[in-house]
Amino acid sequence: MSASHDENAPRVMLTVDDFAPHVGTEFIARSGDFEDRLTLVEATPSRRAPPEGFRHAFSLIFDGIRDDAMITNIIEFDHPVMGPQWMTPSALGHSPTGGFRYEVLFN
């Protein structure tokens, strides 16, 4: 069982460098009764430089195994190394493997 979301926990400013070593690895996405195994297939920095004082924007692409999509919401993504992370994925459609493909944007 994963840790619960703590609204009072300190916020960590994740970057593309936190995710890049985990491309090709599996995350478990959970929301209510919905669970899917998602493979991180891309971790891509934005081509635009960030404004001073802001993190560099980036996107993550995940491929799931389920053929039904998660509702866009704040979803727990659990990873064996990174631990639980809370992200808001958007379904992009089906992946080449038949499950749903999702994008998560960090600005």
Gaussian input, Z-matrix of N, CA and C with variables (Angstrom, degrees):
# hf/3-21g

backbone

0 1
 N
 C     1     B1
 C     2     B2     1     A1
 N     3     B3     2     A2     1     D1
 C     4     B4     3     A3     2     D2
 C     5     B5     4     A4     3     D3
 N     6     B6     5     A5     4     D4
 C     7     B7     6     A6     5     D5
 C     8     B8     7     A7     6     D6
 N     9     B9     8     A8     7     D7
 C    10    B10     9     A9     8     D8
 C    11    B11    10    A10     9     D9
 N    12    B12    11    A11    10    D10
 C    13    B13    12    A12    11    D11
 C    14    B14    13    A13    12    D12
 N    15    B15    14    A14    13    D13
 C    16    B16    15    A15    14    D14
 C    17    B17    16    A16    15    D15
 N    18    B18    17    A17    16    D16
 C    19    B19    18    A18    17    D17
 C    20    B20    19    A19    18    D18
 N    21    B21    20    A20    19    D19
 C    22    B22    21    A21    20    D20
 C    23    B23    22    A22    21    D21
 N    24    B24    23    A23    22    D22
 C    25    B25    24    A24    23    D23
 C    26    B26    25    A25    24    D24
 N    27    B27    26    A26    25    D25
 C    28    B28    27    A27    26    D26
 C    29    B29    28    A28    27    D27
 N    30    B30    29    A29    28    D28
 C    31    B31    30    A30    29    D29
 C    32    B32    31    A31    30    D30
 N    33    B33    32    A32    31    D31
 C    34    B34    33    A33    32    D32
 C    35    B35    34    A34    33    D33
 N    36    B36    35    A35    34    D34
 C    37    B37    36    A36    35    D35
 C    38    B38    37    A37    36    D36
 N    39    B39    38    A38    37    D37
 C    40    B40    39    A39    38    D38
 C    41    B41    40    A40    39    D39
 N    42    B42    41    A41    40    D40
 C    43    B43    42    A42    41    D41
 C    44    B44    43    A43    42    D42
 N    45    B45    44    A44    43    D43
 C    46    B46    45    A45    44    D44
 C    47    B47    46    A46    45    D45
 N    48    B48    47    A47    46    D46
 C    49    B49    48    A48    47    D47
 C    50    B50    49    A49    48    D48
 N    51    B51    50    A50    49    D49
 C    52    B52    51    A51    50    D50
 C    53    B53    52    A52    51    D51
 N    54    B54    53    A53    52    D52
 C    55    B55    54    A54    53    D53
 C    56    B56    55    A55    54    D54
 N    57    B57    56    A56    55    D55
 C    58    B58    57    A57    56    D56
 C    59    B59    58    A58    57    D57
 N    60    B60    59    A59    58    D58
 C    61    B61    60    A60    59    D59
 C    62    B62    61    A61    60    D60
 N    63    B63    62    A62    61    D61
 C    64    B64    63    A63    62    D62
 C    65    B65    64    A64    63    D63
 N    66    B66    65    A65    64    D64
 C    67    B67    66    A66    65    D65
 C    68    B68    67    A67    66    D66
 N    69    B69    68    A68    67    D67
 C    70    B70    69    A69    68    D68
 C    71    B71    70    A70    69    D69
 N    72    B72    71    A71    70    D70
 C    73    B73    72    A72    71    D71
 C    74    B74    73    A73    72    D72
 N    75    B75    74    A74    73    D73
 C    76    B76    75    A75    74    D74
 C    77    B77    76    A76    75    D75
 N    78    B78    77    A77    76    D76
 C    79    B79    78    A78    77    D77
 C    80    B80    79    A79    78    D78
 N    81    B81    80    A80    79    D79
 C    82    B82    81    A81    80    D80
 C    83    B83    82    A82    81    D81
 N    84    B84    83    A83    82    D82
 C    85    B85    84    A84    83    D83
 C    86    B86    85    A85    84    D84
 N    87    B87    86    A86    85    D85
 C    88    B88    87    A87    86    D86
 C    89    B89    88    A88    87    D87
 N    90    B90    89    A89    88    D88
 C    91    B91    90    A90    89    D89
 C    92    B92    91    A91    90    D90
 N    93    B93    92    A92    91    D91
 C    94    B94    93    A93    92    D92
 C    95    B95    94    A94    93    D93
 N    96    B96    95    A95    94    D94
 C    97    B97    96    A96    95    D95
 C    98    B98    97    A97    96    D96
 N    99    B99    98    A98    97    D97
 C   100   B100    99    A99    98    D98
 C   101   B101   100   A100    99    D99
 N   102   B102   101   A101   100   D100
 C   103   B103   102   A102   101   D101
 C   104   B104   103   A103   102   D102
 N   105   B105   104   A104   103   D103
 C   106   B106   105   A105   104   D104
 C   107   B107   106   A106   105   D105
 N   108   B108   107   A107   106   D106
 C   109   B109   108   A108   107   D107
 C   110   B110   109   A109   108   D108
 N   111   B111   110   A110   109   D109
 C   112   B112   111   A111   110   D110
 C   113   B113   112   A112   111   D111
 N   114   B114   113   A113   112   D112
 C   115   B115   114   A114   113   D113
 C   116   B116   115   A115   114   D114
 N   117   B117   116   A116   115   D115
 C   118   B118   117   A117   116   D116
 C   119   B119   118   A118   117   D117
 N   120   B120   119   A119   118   D118
 C   121   B121   120   A120   119   D119
 C   122   B122   121   A121   120   D120
 N   123   B123   122   A122   121   D121
 C   124   B124   123   A123   122   D122
 C   125   B125   124   A124   123   D123
 N   126   B126   125   A125   124   D124
 C   127   B127   126   A126   125   D125
 C   128   B128   127   A127   126   D126
 N   129   B129   128   A128   127   D127
 C   130   B130   129   A129   128   D128
 C   131   B131   130   A130   129   D129
 N   132   B132   131   A131   130   D130
 C   133   B133   132   A132   131   D131
 C   134   B134   133   A133   132   D132
 N   135   B135   134   A134   133   D133
 C   136   B136   135   A135   134   D134
 C   137   B137   136   A136   135   D135
 N   138   B138   137   A137   136   D136
 C   139   B139   138   A138   137   D137
 C   140   B140   139   A139   138   D138
 N   141   B141   140   A140   139   D139
 C   142   B142   141   A141   140   D140
 C   143   B143   142   A142   141   D141
 N   144   B144   143   A143   142   D142
 C   145   B145   144   A144   143   D143
 C   146   B146   145   A145   144   D144
 N   147   B147   146   A146   145   D145
 C   148   B148   147   A147   146   D146
 C   149   B149   148   A148   147   D147
 N   150   B150   149   A149   148   D148
 C   151   B151   150   A150   149   D149
 C   152   B152   151   A151   150   D150
 N   153   B153   152   A152   151   D151
 C   154   B154   153   A153   152   D152
 C   155   B155   154   A154   153   D153
 N   156   B156   155   A155   154   D154
 C   157   B157   156   A156   155   D155
 C   158   B158   157   A157   156   D156
 N   159   B159   158   A158   157   D157
 C   160   B160   159   A159   158   D158
 C   161   B161   160   A160   159   D159
 N   162   B162   161   A161   160   D160
 C   163   B163   162   A162   161   D161
 C   164   B164   163   A163   162   D162
 N   165   B165   164   A164   163   D163
 C   166   B166   165   A165   164   D164
 C   167   B167   166   A166   165   D165
 N   168   B168   167   A167   166   D166
 C   169   B169   168   A168   167   D167
 C   170   B170   169   A169   168   D168
 N   171   B171   170   A170   169   D169
 C   172   B172   171   A171   170   D170
 C   173   B173   172   A172   171   D171
 N   174   B174   173   A173   172   D172
 C   175   B175   174   A174   173   D173
 C   176   B176   175   A175   174   D174
 N   177   B177   176   A176   175   D175
 C   178   B178   177   A177   176   D176
 C   179   B179   178   A178   177   D177
 N   180   B180   179   A179   178   D178
 C   181   B181   180   A180   179   D179
 C   182   B182   181   A181   180   D180
 N   183   B183   182   A182   181   D181
 C   184   B184   183   A183   182   D182
 C   185   B185   184   A184   183   D183
 N   186   B186   185   A185   184   D184
 C   187   B187   186   A186   185   D185
 C   188   B188   187   A187   186   D186
 N   189   B189   188   A188   187   D187
 C   190   B190   189   A189   188   D188
 C   191   B191   190   A190   189   D189
 N   192   B192   191   A191   190   D190
 C   193   B193   192   A192   191   D191
 C   194   B194   193   A193   192   D192
 N   195   B195   194   A194   193   D193
 C   196   B196   195   A195   194   D194
 C   197   B197   196   A196   195   D195
 N   198   B198   197   A197   196   D196
 C   199   B199   198   A198   197   D197
 C   200   B200   199   A199   198   D198
 N   201   B201   200   A200   199   D199
 C   202   B202   201   A201   200   D200
 C   203   B203   202   A202   201   D201
 N   204   B204   203   A203   202   D202
 C   205   B205   204   A204   203   D203
 C   206   B206   205   A205   204   D204
 N   207   B207   206   A206   205   D205
 C   208   B208   207   A207   206   D206
 C   209   B209   208   A208   207   D207
 N   210   B210   209   A209   208   D208
 C   211   B211   210   A210   209   D209
 C   212   B212   211   A211   210   D210
 N   213   B213   212   A212   211   D211
 C   214   B214   213   A213   212   D212
 C   215   B215   214   A214   213   D213
 N   216   B216   215   A215   214   D214
 C   217   B217   216   A216   215   D215
 C   218   B218   217   A217   216   D216
 N   219   B219   218   A218   217   D217
 C   220   B220   219   A219   218   D218
 C   221   B221   220   A220   219   D219
 N   222   B222   221   A221   220   D220
 C   223   B223   222   A222   221   D221
 C   224   B224   223   A223   222   D222
 N   225   B225   224   A224   223   D223
 C   226   B226   225   A225   224   D224
 C   227   B227   226   A226   225   D225
 N   228   B228   227   A227   226   D226
 C   229   B229   228   A228   227   D227
 C   230   B230   229   A229   228   D228
 N   231   B231   230   A230   229   D229
 C   232   B232   231   A231   230   D230
 C   233   B233   232   A232   231   D231
 N   234   B234   233   A233   232   D232
 C   235   B235   234   A234   233   D233
 C   236   B236   235   A235   234   D234
 N   237   B237   236   A236   235   D235
 C   238   B238   237   A237   236   D236
 C   239   B239   238   A238   237   D237
 N   240   B240   239   A239   238   D238
 C   241   B241   240   A240   239   D239
 C   242   B242   241   A241   240   D240
 N   243   B243   242   A242   241   D241
 C   244   B244   243   A243   242   D242
 C   245   B245   244   A244   243   D243
 N   246   B246   245   A245   244   D244
 C   247   B247   246   A246   245   D245
 C   248   B248   247   A247   246   D246
 N   249   B249   248   A248   247   D247
 C   250   B250   249   A249   248   D248
 C   251   B251   250   A250   249   D249
 N   252   B252   251   A251   250   D250
 C   253   B253   252   A252   251   D251
 C   254   B254   253   A253   252   D252
 N   255   B255   254   A254   253   D253
 C   256   B256   255   A255   254   D254
 C   257   B257   256   A256   255   D255
 N   258   B258   257   A257   256   D256
 C   259   B259   258   A258   257   D257
 C   260   B260   259   A259   258   D258
 N   261   B261   260   A260   259   D259
 C   262   B262   261   A261   260   D260
 C   263   B263   262   A262   261   D261
 N   264   B264   263   A263   262   D262
 C   265   B265   264   A264   263   D263
 C   266   B266   265   A265   264   D264
 N   267   B267   266   A266   265   D265
 C   268   B268   267   A267   266   D266
 C   269   B269   268   A268   267   D267
 N   270   B270   269   A269   268   D268
 C   271   B271   270   A270   269   D269
 C   272   B272   271   A271   270   D270
 N   273   B273   272   A272   271   D271
 C   274   B274   273   A273   272   D272
 C   275   B275   274   A274   273   D273
 N   276   B276   275   A275   274   D274
 C   277   B277   276   A276   275   D275
 C   278   B278   277   A277   276   D276
 N   279   B279   278   A278   277   D277
 C   280   B280   279   A279   278   D278
 C   281   B281   280   A280   279   D279
 N   282   B282   281   A281   280   D280
 C   283   B283   282   A282   281   D281
 C   284   B284   283   A283   282   D282
 N   285   B285   284   A284   283   D283
 C   286   B286   285   A285   284   D284
 C   287   B287   286   A286   285   D285
 N   288   B288   287   A287   286   D286
 C   289   B289   288   A288   287   D287
 C   290   B290   289   A289   288   D288
 N   291   B291   290   A290   289   D289
 C   292   B292   291   A291   290   D290
 C   293   B293   292   A292   291   D291
 N   294   B294   293   A293   292   D292
 C   295   B295   294   A294   293   D293
 C   296   B296   295   A295   294   D294
 N   297   B297   296   A296   295   D295
 C   298   B298   297   A297   296   D296
 C   299   B299   298   A298   297   D297
 N   300   B300   299   A299   298   D298
 C   301   B301   300   A300   299   D299
 C   302   B302   301   A301   300   D300
 N   303   B303   302   A302   301   D301
 C   304   B304   303   A303   302   D302
 C   305   B305   304   A304   303   D303
 N   306   B306   305   A305   304   D304
 C   307   B307   306   A306   305   D305
 C   308   B308   307   A307   306   D306
 N   309   B309   308   A308   307   D307
 C   310   B310   309   A309   308   D308
 C   311   B311   310   A310   309   D309
 N   312   B312   311   A311   310   D310
 C   313   B313   312   A312   311   D311
 C   314   B314   313   A313   312   D312
 N   315   B315   314   A314   313   D313
 C   316   B316   315   A315   314   D314
 C   317   B317   316   A316   315   D315
 N   318   B318   317   A317   316   D316
 C   319   B319   318   A318   317   D317
 C   320   B320   319   A319   318   D318

   B1=1.4544
   B2=1.5157
   B3=1.2760
   B4=1.4545
   B5=1.5205
   B6=1.3294
   B7=1.4577
   B8=1.5162
   B9=1.3326
   B10=1.4584
   B11=1.5194
   B12=1.3131
   B13=1.4560
   B14=1.5206
   B15=1.3268
   B16=1.4583
   B17=1.5158
   B18=1.3338
   B19=1.4619
   B20=1.5262
   B21=1.3428
   B22=1.4555
   B23=1.5279
   B24=1.3376
   B25=1.4640
   B26=1.5218
   B27=1.3510
   B28=1.4645
   B29=1.5280
   B30=1.3116
   B31=1.4662
   B32=1.5262
   B33=1.3115
   B34=1.4534
   B35=1.5103
   B36=1.3135
   B37=1.4554
   B38=1.5322
   B39=1.3364
   B40=1.4639
   B41=1.5180
   B42=1.3214
   B43=1.4608
   B44=1.5281
   B45=1.3228
   B46=1.4630
   B47=1.5266
   B48=1.3362
   B49=1.4683
   B50=1.5241
   B51=1.3239
   B52=1.4611
   B53=1.5227
   B54=1.3357
   B55=1.4609
   B56=1.5279
   B57=1.3286
   B58=1.4700
   B59=1.5360
   B60=1.3316
   B61=1.4720
   B62=1.5255
   B63=1.3254
   B64=1.4660
   B65=1.5287
   B66=1.3425
   B67=1.4688
   B68=1.5313
   B69=1.3246
   B70=1.4646
   B71=1.5160
   B72=1.3395
   B73=1.4623
   B74=1.5240
   B75=1.3149
   B76=1.4628
   B77=1.5272
   B78=1.3206
   B79=1.4597
   B80=1.5252
   B81=1.3186
   B82=1.4673
   B83=1.5247
   B84=1.3292
   B85=1.4628
   B86=1.5175
   B87=1.3557
   B88=1.4586
   B89=1.5168
   B90=1.3265
   B91=1.4607
   B92=1.5168
   B93=1.3232
   B94=1.4589
   B95=1.5193
   B96=1.3286
   B97=1.4631
   B98=1.5238
   B99=1.3361
   B100=1.4618
   B101=1.5235
   B102=1.3452
   B103=1.4595
   B104=1.5175
   B105=1.3236
   B106=1.4639
   B107=1.5167
   B108=1.3141
   B109=1.4645
   B110=1.5224
   B111=1.3199
   B112=1.4591
   B113=1.5165
   B114=1.3166
   B115=1.4575
   B116=1.5112
   B117=1.3319
   B118=1.4568
   B119=1.5291
   B120=1.3290
   B121=1.4652
   B122=1.5290
   B123=1.3338
   B124=1.4644
   B125=1.5211
   B126=1.3284
   B127=1.4646
   B128=1.5262
   B129=1.3404
   B130=1.4569
   B131=1.5239
   B132=1.3438
   B133=1.4644
   B134=1.5224
   B135=1.3071
   B136=1.4632
   B137=1.5205
   B138=1.3209
   B139=1.4681
   B140=1.5153
   B141=1.3193
   B142=1.4663
   B143=1.5163
   B144=1.3045
   B145=1.4657
   B146=1.5256
   B147=1.3208
   B148=1.4601
   B149=1.5303
   B150=1.3189
   B151=1.4586
   B152=1.5301
   B153=1.2917
   B154=1.4565
   B155=1.5282
   B156=1.3215
   B157=1.4560
   B158=1.5187
   B159=1.3360
   B160=1.4638
   B161=1.5201
   B162=1.3329
   B163=1.4637
   B164=1.5248
   B165=1.3249
   B166=1.4601
   B167=1.5355
   B168=1.3259
   B169=1.4623
   B170=1.5277
   B171=1.3377
   B172=1.4626
   B173=1.5125
   B174=1.3278
   B175=1.4522
   B176=1.5196
   B177=1.3133
   B178=1.4574
   B179=1.5263
   B180=1.3162
   B181=1.4664
   B182=1.5279
   B183=1.3241
   B184=1.4635
   B185=1.5234
   B186=1.3241
   B187=1.4602
   B188=1.5197
   B189=1.3468
   B190=1.4545
   B191=1.5143
   B192=1.3256
   B193=1.4631
   B194=1.5243
   B195=1.3436
   B196=1.4660
   B197=1.5204
   B198=1.3411
   B199=1.4637
   B200=1.5217
   B201=1.3436
   B202=1.4668
   B203=1.5315
   B204=1.3145
   B205=1.4610
   B206=1.5228
   B207=1.3366
   B208=1.4621
   B209=1.5186
   B210=1.3173
   B211=1.4579
   B212=1.5201
   B213=1.3323
   B214=1.4575
   B215=1.5179
   B216=1.3164
   B217=1.4486
   B218=1.5197
   B219=1.3189
   B220=1.4626
   B221=1.5176
   B222=1.3273
   B223=1.4596
   B224=1.5306
   B225=1.3232
   B226=1.4588
   B227=1.5282
   B228=1.3267
   B229=1.4574
   B230=1.5205
   B231=1.3197
   B232=1.4590
   B233=1.5226
   B234=1.3235
   B235=1.4626
   B236=1.5228
   B237=1.3419
   B238=1.4641
   B239=1.5325
   B240=1.3049
   B241=1.4705
   B242=1.5259
   B243=1.3228
   B244=1.4689
   B245=1.5273
   B246=1.3256
   B247=1.4535
   B248=1.5135
   B249=1.3395
   B250=1.4642
   B251=1.5214
   B252=1.3125
   B253=1.4688
   B254=1.5238
   B255=1.3130
   B256=1.4653
   B257=1.5144
   B258=1.3402
   B259=1.4624
   B260=1.5273
   B261=1.3254
   B262=1.4600
   B263=1.5300
   B264=1.3275
   B265=1.4621
   B266=1.5264
   B267=1.3084
   B268=1.4695
   B269=1.5225
   B270=1.3204
   B271=1.4637
   B272=1.5233
   B273=1.3215
   B274=1.4634
   B275=1.5201
   B276=1.3103
   B277=1.4624
   B278=1.5186
   B279=1.3083
   B280=1.4602
   B281=1.5234
   B282=1.3255
   B283=1.4624
   B284=1.5313
   B285=1.3241
   B286=1.4701
   B287=1.5284
   B288=1.3371
   B289=1.4668
   B290=1.5194
   B291=1.3619
   B292=1.4566
   B293=1.5106
   B294=1.3393
   B295=1.4546
   B296=1.5195
   B297=1.3281
   B298=1.4611
   B299=1.5117
   B300=1.3194
   B301=1.4638
   B302=1.5268
   B303=1.3364
   B304=1.4723
   B305=1.5147
   B306=1.3301
   B307=1.4606
   B308=1.5174
   B309=1.3320
   B310=1.4530
   B311=1.5171
   B312=1.3355
   B313=1.4610
   B314=1.5153
   B315=1.3211
   B316=1.4658
   B317=1.5176
   B318=1.3197
   B319=1.4690
   B320=1.5074
   A1=108.12
   A2=117.46
   A3=121.43
   A4=110.74
   A5=113.86
   A6=119.72
   A7=110.10
   A8=115.58
   A9=118.68
   A10=109.63
   A11=115.53
   A12=122.13
   A13=109.29
   A14=117.04
   A15=122.22
   A16=108.70
   A17=116.39
   A18=121.72
   A19=112.18
   A20=117.78
   A21=121.67
   A22=113.46
   A23=116.47
   A24=119.43
   A25=109.52
   A26=116.87
   A27=118.66
   A28=110.80
   A29=116.19
   A30=121.78
   A31=109.75
   A32=115.75
   A33=121.75
   A34=107.15
   A35=117.28
   A36=121.83
   A37=108.34
   A38=116.11
   A39=121.20
   A40=110.72
   A41=115.54
   A42=121.88
   A43=108.73
   A44=115.48
   A45=119.99
   A46=110.46
   A47=117.25
   A48=120.59
   A49=112.40
   A50=117.76
   A51=120.45
   A52=111.39
   A53=116.65
   A54=121.51
   A55=113.96
   A56=118.00
   A57=121.48
   A58=113.64
   A59=119.83
   A60=118.18
   A61=113.81
   A62=116.67
   A63=120.92
   A64=113.36
   A65=117.25
   A66=119.74
   A67=107.33
   A68=115.32
   A69=121.32
   A70=113.31
   A71=117.63
   A72=120.47
   A73=110.60
   A74=115.06
   A75=121.74
   A76=112.06
   A77=114.34
   A78=123.91
   A79=106.64
   A80=117.14
   A81=121.44
   A82=106.67
   A83=116.20
   A84=121.94
   A85=108.44
   A86=115.62
   A87=120.53
   A88=110.45
   A89=114.67
   A90=121.29
   A91=107.11
   A92=117.17
   A93=120.14
   A94=109.87
   A95=116.81
   A96=121.70
   A97=113.04
   A98=117.07
   A99=121.03
   A100=109.50
   A101=116.31
   A102=121.76
   A103=108.22
   A104=116.60
   A105=121.86
   A106=108.23
   A107=115.56
   A108=121.49
   A109=106.84
   A110=116.29
   A111=122.04
   A112=109.83
   A113=116.17
   A114=121.42
   A115=108.30
   A116=116.44
   A117=121.03
   A118=107.80
   A119=117.18
   A120=120.46
   A121=113.14
   A122=117.42
   A123=120.74
   A124=109.75
   A125=115.53
   A126=123.46
   A127=104.87
   A128=116.79
   A129=122.01
   A130=111.73
   A131=117.09
   A132=119.00
   A133=110.55
   A134=115.67
   A135=120.98
   A136=109.52
   A137=116.52
   A138=120.71
   A139=111.83
   A140=116.63
   A141=121.05
   A142=110.78
   A143=115.96
   A144=120.74
   A145=108.54
   A146=117.37
   A147=119.30
   A148=110.91
   A149=116.01
   A150=118.37
   A151=109.09
   A152=116.59
   A153=120.64
   A154=110.34
   A155=115.49
   A156=120.99
   A157=114.70
   A158=117.95
   A159=121.58
   A160=110.02
   A161=115.70
   A162=119.02
   A163=108.86
   A164=115.22
   A165=121.75
   A166=107.42
   A167=116.86
   A168=121.46
   A169=109.87
   A170=115.61
   A171=120.32
   A172=109.48
   A173=114.91
   A174=120.34
   A175=110.11
   A176=114.30
   A177=122.60
   A178=107.90
   A179=116.29
   A180=122.03
   A181=107.56
   A182=114.80
   A183=122.03
   A184=108.98
   A185=116.53
   A186=122.29
   A187=108.79
   A188=115.50
   A189=121.05
   A190=111.06
   A191=114.64
   A192=119.20
   A193=111.84
   A194=117.07
   A195=120.25
   A196=110.07
   A197=115.51
   A198=119.16
   A199=112.39
   A200=116.71
   A201=120.86
   A202=107.17
   A203=116.53
   A204=121.68
   A205=112.24
   A206=114.30
   A207=120.98
   A208=108.47
   A209=116.17
   A210=121.35
   A211=107.45
   A212=117.72
   A213=120.25
   A214=108.52
   A215=114.25
   A216=121.99
   A217=106.61
   A218=117.77
   A219=119.83
   A220=106.81
   A221=115.44
   A222=122.53
   A223=108.85
   A224=115.48
   A225=119.68
   A226=108.94
   A227=115.86
   A228=123.55
   A229=106.28
   A230=117.65
   A231=120.93
   A232=109.23
   A233=115.98
   A234=122.51
   A235=108.09
   A236=118.02
   A237=119.60
   A238=114.00
   A239=118.96
   A240=121.88
   A241=111.24
   A242=117.08
   A243=121.50
   A244=112.83
   A245=117.37
   A246=120.53
   A247=110.20
   A248=117.30
   A249=119.86
   A250=111.94
   A251=115.56
   A252=123.62
   A253=106.40
   A254=117.15
   A255=121.99
   A256=108.41
   A257=116.29
   A258=121.76
   A259=109.46
   A260=115.50
   A261=122.12
   A262=108.90
   A263=117.79
   A264=120.34
   A265=112.18
   A266=115.03
   A267=122.01
   A268=107.95
   A269=116.48
   A270=120.67
   A271=109.42
   A272=115.98
   A273=121.82
   A274=112.29
   A275=117.37
   A276=122.14
   A277=108.62
   A278=116.32
   A279=120.32
   A280=111.23
   A281=114.65
   A282=121.43
   A283=108.68
   A284=117.44
   A285=119.57
   A286=113.20
   A287=117.55
   A288=120.46
   A289=113.00
   A290=117.49
   A291=120.86
   A292=115.66
   A293=118.16
   A294=120.58
   A295=109.45
   A296=116.51
   A297=119.34
   A298=111.09
   A299=115.88
   A300=124.09
   A301=106.81
   A302=114.87
   A303=121.76
   A304=110.31
   A305=114.64
   A306=121.12
   A307=108.31
   A308=115.73
   A309=122.46
   A310=106.61
   A311=116.68
   A312=122.09
   A313=109.85
   A314=115.40
   A315=122.75
   A316=107.14
   A317=116.83
   A318=121.39
   A319=110.35
   D1=139.49
   D2=-177.19
   D3=-89.18
   D4=165.86
   D5=177.92
   D6=-67.83
   D7=150.66
   D8=177.47
   D9=-83.29
   D10=158.39
   D11=-179.40
   D12=-72.44
   D13=123.02
   D14=-179.46
   D15=-107.75
   D16=107.93
   D17=-178.99
   D18=-59.64
   D19=-24.09
   D20=-177.53
   D21=-93.92
   D22=-2.38
   D23=179.81
   D24=-67.58
   D25=146.56
   D26=178.21
   D27=-62.20
   D28=141.52
   D29=179.74
   D30=-82.56
   D31=132.00
   D32=176.43
   D33=-102.31
   D34=129.42
   D35=179.97
   D36=-86.14
   D37=91.98
   D38=-178.81
   D39=-70.72
   D40=150.09
   D41=177.46
   D42=-127.36
   D43=170.44
   D44=177.76
   D45=-59.98
   D46=-30.28
   D47=179.62
   D48=-67.04
   D49=-24.08
   D50=175.83
   D51=-70.65
   D52=-32.81
   D53=-176.23
   D54=-94.34
   D55=-30.07
   D56=-173.75
   D57=-52.53
   D58=-41.34
   D59=179.38
   D60=-66.16
   D61=-12.76
   D62=-175.58
   D63=-103.82
   D64=6.90
   D65=173.68
   D66=-59.61
   D67=132.78
   D68=-178.12
   D69=93.26
   D70=-4.04
   D71=179.58
   D72=-104.09
   D73=167.19
   D74=-172.56
   D75=-100.91
   D76=137.65
   D77=171.83
   D78=-116.49
   D79=147.72
   D80=173.70
   D81=-103.58
   D82=120.15
   D83=178.54
   D84=-98.44
   D85=130.79
   D86=-178.19
   D87=-133.11
   D88=135.60
   D89=173.25
   D90=-152.32
   D91=108.51
   D92=-176.71
   D93=60.53
   D94=-127.06
   D95=179.03
   D96=-84.80
   D97=-5.19
   D98=-177.31
   D99=-85.81
   D100=134.04
   D101=174.57
   D102=-143.93
   D103=138.30
   D104=178.25
   D105=-144.42
   D106=146.94
   D107=172.86
   D108=-93.40
   D109=119.67
   D110=-176.76
   D111=-115.49
   D112=133.14
   D113=174.70
   D114=-98.19
   D115=127.64
   D116=175.18
   D117=-73.56
   D118=114.87
   D119=-176.31
   D120=-104.55
   D121=-19.81
   D122=178.03
   D123=-150.19
   D124=142.79
   D125=169.75
   D126=-134.57
   D127=104.71
   D128=-168.13
   D129=-122.86
   D130=122.59
   D131=175.28
   D132=-72.65
   D133=151.16
   D134=174.89
   D135=-65.63
   D136=150.33
   D137=176.35
   D138=-77.80
   D139=-16.86
   D140=179.86
   D141=-87.14
   D142=138.52
   D143=174.29
   D144=-71.42
   D145=143.03
   D146=179.63
   D147=-76.58
   D148=154.74
   D149=172.08
   D150=-62.16
   D151=154.27
   D152=-179.51
   D153=-55.44
   D154=133.36
   D155=178.59
   D156=88.31
   D157=-1.63
   D158=-179.84
   D159=-112.50
   D160=155.18
   D161=177.11
   D162=-74.67
   D163=158.16
   D164=176.45
   D165=-72.75
   D166=124.12
   D167=179.13
   D168=-64.10
   D169=151.70
   D170=177.59
   D171=-156.88
   D172=166.38
   D173=177.29
   D174=-130.18
   D175=153.16
   D176=175.76
   D177=-122.24
   D178=139.77
   D179=174.55
   D180=-117.99
   D181=128.90
   D182=179.31
   D183=-121.96
   D184=142.37
   D185=171.09
   D186=-111.02
   D187=125.41
   D188=178.57
   D189=-95.18
   D190=174.83
   D191=178.00
   D192=-103.91
   D193=-18.86
   D194=-179.67
   D195=-80.61
   D196=148.96
   D197=178.65
   D198=-96.77
   D199=7.13
   D200=171.82
   D201=-114.30
   D202=140.83
   D203=-171.84
   D204=-88.33
   D205=150.00
   D206=170.72
   D207=-71.60
   D208=149.82
   D209=171.86
   D210=-74.28
   D211=138.08
   D212=177.39
   D213=-63.19
   D214=118.48
   D215=-176.06
   D216=-166.76
   D217=175.87
   D218=172.98
   D219=-77.77
   D220=119.15
   D221=-172.24
   D222=-119.53
   D223=142.59
   D224=173.61
   D225=-81.08
   D226=127.38
   D227=173.59
   D228=-113.96
   D229=114.02
   D230=-177.71
   D231=-104.77
   D232=134.12
   D233=-178.24
   D234=-131.06
   D235=141.83
   D236=-176.36
   D237=-63.67
   D238=-24.77
   D239=179.22
   D240=-101.57
   D241=-46.93
   D242=-176.19
   D243=-78.82
   D244=-19.93
   D245=-176.10
   D246=77.73
   D247=-167.45
   D248=-178.64
   D249=-74.49
   D250=135.21
   D251=175.44
   D252=-128.87
   D253=146.49
   D254=179.78
   D255=-108.58
   D256=119.06
   D257=-175.78
   D258=-136.56
   D259=163.92
   D260=178.58
   D261=-116.90
   D262=95.19
   D263=-179.44
   D264=-82.59
   D265=149.36
   D266=172.09
   D267=-116.31
   D268=129.05
   D269=178.65
   D270=-70.38
   D271=132.20
   D272=179.13
   D273=-102.45
   D274=-11.32
   D275=-175.16
   D276=123.87
   D277=-169.97
   D278=-178.67
   D279=-77.15
   D280=144.50
   D281=176.42
   D282=-85.08
   D283=169.64
   D284=177.16
   D285=-60.36
   D286=-21.24
   D287=-179.48
   D288=-90.17
   D289=-3.76
   D290=174.95
   D291=104.82
   D292=-22.76
   D293=175.27
   D294=-80.02
   D295=-176.50
   D296=178.57
   D297=-85.81
   D298=146.03
   D299=174.99
   D300=-103.33
   D301=138.06
   D302=-178.22
   D303=-127.90
   D304=150.53
   D305=173.54
   D306=-121.53
   D307=139.33
   D308=173.18
   D309=-122.36
   D310=127.20
   D311=-179.90
   D312=-107.31
   D313=137.29
   D314=174.16
   D315=-119.68
   D316=120.73
   D317=179.09
   D318=-109.19

